[in-house]
Amino acid sequence: MLDSFLVFSATKDPTAVERANLLNMAKLSIKGLIESALSFGRTLDSDYPPLQQFFVVMEHCLKHGLKVRKSFLSYNKTIWGPLELVEKLYPEAEEIGASVRDLPGLKTPLGRARAWLRLALMQKKMADYLRCLIIQRDLLSEFYEYHALMMEEEGAVIVGLLVGLNVIDANLCVKGEDLDSQVGVIDFSMYLKNEEDIGNKERNVQIAAILDQKNYVEELNRQLNSTVSSLHSRVDSLEKSNTKLIEELAIAKNNIIKLQEENHQLRSENKLILMKAQQHLEVTKVDVETELQTYKHSRQGLDEMYNEARRQLRDESQLRQDVENELAVQVSMKHEIELAMKLLEKDIHEKQDTLIGLRQQLEEVKAINIEMYQKLQGSEDGLKEKNEIIARLEEKTNKITAAMRQLEQSDNDLLTQTRTIAMSLVKCASSDTQDQYKLVKDISF
């Protein structure tokens, strides 16, 4: 009886009573829809009365506690807002939202919400969509009051009941149906049943249960057959893979034996190479010590030669400086003689008129001039000899400089060779000893 499901108690909160009544109606509607669908054939259309009542009940459940929103002209109270929010929370719901918005003839948000519910039922996704919605209580609070059915536990219970509708195949024509002007009224007469109807209903339920069990057993048998065949094929593949693994294991064992033999051979060769390297290192160490002593002695002799060359260079430089000073004095004397000659020539030109009477004096003057010319020739010869001495001194200085450069180059080459020998010794040795470290330190001065 309907009276057993509806709650009318003045002692309870009215909103709680409303939620309980809506929950009971949802239970009756969903249960009646599933039972009638099982007896009817599970495929339903839009004219099926239990299906129409289910949508009416769902509409009332979604409207419970809905906040009134102010529009430009009036107040409206629609369930399209929270349903449209599902697209943001459940990516697969974008297709159903786009389909509802593209439907022709829908002018009101309520009509779009009714179309959305029908499409969700056909997709068998209504429970998933609404479950995703009730989880987000903070987003639902923008559309519902705190005491609304969708904000309380009753909403979660209804969503759980909606999962059972996935066994129903609904074939609904939403495009040509007038969903804007429909009046959602709950028909309680559908849920008021006598004992005969209840008995027939129970028989139909038993028949549907038997058919479901038969279909389940057939499906289970088919799945078991496929599982057995897959297991046989898997056993065959495992046997093949096992045989292959045994062969690979034998090959791997042979490879391990070969690798062990090669490892033993390599170790013996490594020991021989290490012994030869140590002997070579000892011999090379003795040679390097001998070469180092030779280098020290040759370096000492080269230093003495270098000091002697520097002393000779200093003496030659002082001698060259003296010659240059004497040359400067001779050049100044030459300039003075040239100036005196110019003065004499000027005096001769001035006294040409008196030269006729003074030929004797002119001869004496000529003799004096010849004598002075001879002296000038002698001074020029001395100057040439001094220039030759300076040239020889410069050539000798250049030779000494070249010899010093050759000595420095040979010194650098010998030092480079010694360092190279020391580094090669360090690389060849397996571990550095204290003596080798001292040797490298002494060589790398």
Secondary structure, 3 states (H helix, E strand, C coil): CHHHCCCCCCCCCHHHHHHHHHHHHHHHHHHHHHHHHHHHCCEECCCCHHHHHHHHHHHHHHHCCECCEECCCCEECCCHHHHHHHHHHCHHHHHHHHHHHHCCCCCCHHHHHHHHHHHHHHHCCHHHHHHHHHHCHHHHCCCECCCCHHHCHHHHHHHHHHHHHHHCEECCCCCCCCCCCCCCCCCHHHHCCCHHHHHHHHHHHHHHHHHHHHHHHHHHHHHHHHHHHHHHHHHHHHHHHHHHHHHHHHHHHHHHHHHHHHHHHHHHHHHHHHHHHHHHHHHHHHHHHHHHHHHHHHHHHHHHHHHHHHHHHHHHHHHHHHHHHHHHHHHHHHHHHHHHHHHHHHHHHHCHHHHCCCHHHHHHHHHHHHHHHHHHHHHHHHHHHHHHHHHHHHHHHHHHHHHHHHHHHHHHHHHHHHHHHHHHHHHHCCCCCHHHHHHHHHHCC
